[in-house]
Amino acid sequence: MRLTEQDIAFISKNLELYGLKSLELKEDILDHICTHIENSEEDKFDKAYQAAIQQFGGYLNIKNIQRETNLQLYFKSAKNFNRLLFIIGYINTILFTTGILSKIMHWPYLGILLILGFATFIFITLPIYFYTEYRDKLLKY
């Protein structure tokens, strides 16, 4: 069966209505559905379209595909944020210990490391930590 531009637009609009927000995911699923319809034995578009949707598990499963894609993207970004938080925490630890050691040993001009340690902790580490906690709580609800 050959698909017309109207058929493809109809399928695309239905995918948007049933919860696909990501453009790349919508194009991939649209391609799979169009391929299934073109390879089907059906003569009528409606029957071939319904069979292709059932191949994906129905409209509810299409919404679940979007949800699973969003979760995978979230966990990838959360992993990167945790990595960044670890590296900044490590730098903070080095700055704190070097600054405290310089104060104990009364070395000149190294007290600035203690100030840099506090500044990076207050202005970089804490905001990133609280942002990731806030984002995790939003995901739970």
N, C-alpha and C positions, 0 to 999 in steps of 0.2 A: 504494500500500500504506500502510495506517495503522500507526503504531508505538504499542505500548503502553508503559506505564511500566516494565514488566519488560524490554522490549527496550532501552529507553534506558539502564536501569541495567546491563544486560549489556554494552552498548557502552562505557559509562563505565568499568566494571570492567576490561574488556579493554584500554582505552587506558592505564589505570594499570599494568596488568601488563606492557605492552609499552614502558614507559619514559617516559610523560608525567608529569612531576612538577608542572609549572606549571599552576595552576588555570585561568588565563585562556586559555592555549594549549589545554588539554584541552577547555574549553567551546567554543572556536572550532572545533576539529576535530570534536568531537561534533556540533555544529550542522551542519557540512558533510556529515558522514557521514549524519546523520538526513535531511537534505534530499535527498541522493543516493538514499537508500533509498526515501523517500516518492515521489520522482519516477520511480523505476524501474518497469519492466514486470513484474518478478518477483512471483510470488504467495507464495513461501516466503521467510521472513526470512533463513534461513541463506545462501541463494544471493545474495540482495540485499546482505547484509552483506559477504560475500566479494567481491562485485563492487565495493562501495564502498571496501573496503580496498585492492583492486588498483588502483582509481582513484588512490589516494594513493601507490602504488608498493609496497605491502606493509607488513608490520610493521616491517621494517628501516628503511624510509624514515621511518616515524613517529618512531622513535628518533633518526634524523638530524635531523628537524625540531626536536626538543627540543634537541639539541646545537647546532644553528645558532642557535636563539633564545638559548640561554645565551651563546654566543660574541658575539652582537650586543649583548647586555646588558652583557657584560664590557667590550667595547671602548668602549661609551658611557661607562661609569663610569671606565675607564682614561683616557679623553680628559679627563674632568672633573678627575681627580686630577692629570694632567699640567698642566692649566691652573692649578690651585690651587698646585702646586709652582712653576710659573713666577712667579706673582704673589708668593708668599712669598719666593722667591729675589730678586726685584726689590726688595722691601722690605728684605731683608737687605743687599743691596748698597748701598742708600741709607743705611741705618743705619751700616754699616761705614765707608763713605767719609766721611760727615759726622762720625762719631766720631773717625776718624783725623785728619781735617782739624782738628777742634777740639783734639785733643791736640798737633798740630804748631803750631798758632797760639796755644796756651796760653789758649784762651777758657775762662772759668770756667763750671762746671756743665754743660758739654756732653760730658764724659767718660761721662755716663750713656748717651748714644747708642751708644757703643762696647759697653758692657755689655749694652744691649738688643739690639744686633746679634748678639753672641755668644749670648745667651740664646735668641733666636728661632731662630738657626741650630741650636743644640744641641737644643732642646726641641720645635721644630716642624718645621723643614726636614729634618733628618736622619731622624727617625722616619717622616715621610711618604715620603721617598725609599726607605728600607729596606723599608717596607711594600709599596710598589709593585714593588720588585725581587723581594721574596719572592713576591708574588702572581703576577708574570710567570713565575717559575720553577715555581710550582705548576701553572700552566696548560700549560707545555711538557710536563710529565710526565703 
